[in-house]
């Protein structure tokens, strides 16, 4: 786990190791929100970047019938 320091302008630098693991780029948009007494920072990604991310997933699970 990395530690950062908040500047007087309430800014901080995302450590290089985390930036590389997440594939973050300068100028990329992030969503910031509080959740259960912590700060969550989530990159805003184009839906097209998720294409093929579930390739090879097992879809043979048994599903419930419609509830109508």
Rosetta constraint file for C-alpha pairs under 8 A:
AtomPair CA 2 CA 15 HARMONIC 7.12 0.50
AtomPair CA 4 CA 12 HARMONIC 6.47 0.50
AtomPair CA 4 CA 13 HARMONIC 6.88 0.50
AtomPair CA 4 CA 14 HARMONIC 7.50 0.50
AtomPair CA 4 CA 15 HARMONIC 7.69 0.50
AtomPair CA 5 CA 12 HARMONIC 6.05 0.50
AtomPair CA 6 CA 10 HARMONIC 5.32 0.50
AtomPair CA 6 CA 11 HARMONIC 5.39 0.50
AtomPair CA 6 CA 12 HARMONIC 5.03 0.50
AtomPair CA 7 CA 11 HARMONIC 5.15 0.50
AtomPair CA 7 CA 12 HARMONIC 6.26 0.50
AtomPair CA 14 CA 18 HARMONIC 6.72 0.50
AtomPair CA 14 CA 19 HARMONIC 6.48 0.50
AtomPair CA 15 CA 19 HARMONIC 6.31 0.50
AtomPair CA 16 CA 20 HARMONIC 6.11 0.50
AtomPair CA 17 CA 21 HARMONIC 6.20 0.50
AtomPair CA 18 CA 22 HARMONIC 6.07 0.50
AtomPair CA 19 CA 23 HARMONIC 5.81 0.50
AtomPair CA 19 CA 24 HARMONIC 5.03 0.50
AtomPair CA 19 CA 25 HARMONIC 7.63 0.50
AtomPair CA 20 CA 24 HARMONIC 6.52 0.50
AtomPair CA 24 CA 28 HARMONIC 6.97 0.50
AtomPair CA 24 CA 43 HARMONIC 7.89 0.50
AtomPair CA 28 CA 43 HARMONIC 7.33 0.50
AtomPair CA 28 CA 44 HARMONIC 7.53 0.50
AtomPair CA 29 CA 43 HARMONIC 6.12 0.50
AtomPair CA 29 CA 44 HARMONIC 5.56 0.50
AtomPair CA 30 CA 41 HARMONIC 6.31 0.50
AtomPair CA 30 CA 42 HARMONIC 5.39 0.50
AtomPair CA 30 CA 43 HARMONIC 4.28 0.50
AtomPair CA 30 CA 44 HARMONIC 5.31 0.50
AtomPair CA 31 CA 40 HARMONIC 7.99 0.50
AtomPair CA 31 CA 41 HARMONIC 5.65 0.50
AtomPair CA 31 CA 42 HARMONIC 5.11 0.50
AtomPair CA 31 CA 43 HARMONIC 6.21 0.50
AtomPair CA 31 CA 44 HARMONIC 6.53 0.50
AtomPair CA 32 CA 39 HARMONIC 7.04 0.50
AtomPair CA 32 CA 40 HARMONIC 5.70 0.50
AtomPair CA 32 CA 41 HARMONIC 4.62 0.50
AtomPair CA 32 CA 42 HARMONIC 6.53 0.50
AtomPair CA 33 CA 39 HARMONIC 5.90 0.50
AtomPair CA 33 CA 40 HARMONIC 5.41 0.50
AtomPair CA 33 CA 41 HARMONIC 6.78 0.50
AtomPair CA 34 CA 38 HARMONIC 5.58 0.50
AtomPair CA 34 CA 39 HARMONIC 4.59 0.50
AtomPair CA 34 CA 40 HARMONIC 5.95 0.50
AtomPair CA 35 CA 39 HARMONIC 6.25 0.50
AtomPair CA 35 CA 40 HARMONIC 6.66 0.50
AtomPair CA 45 CA 49 HARMONIC 6.86 0.50
AtomPair CA 46 CA 50 HARMONIC 7.77 0.50
AtomPair CA 47 CA 51 HARMONIC 7.46 0.50
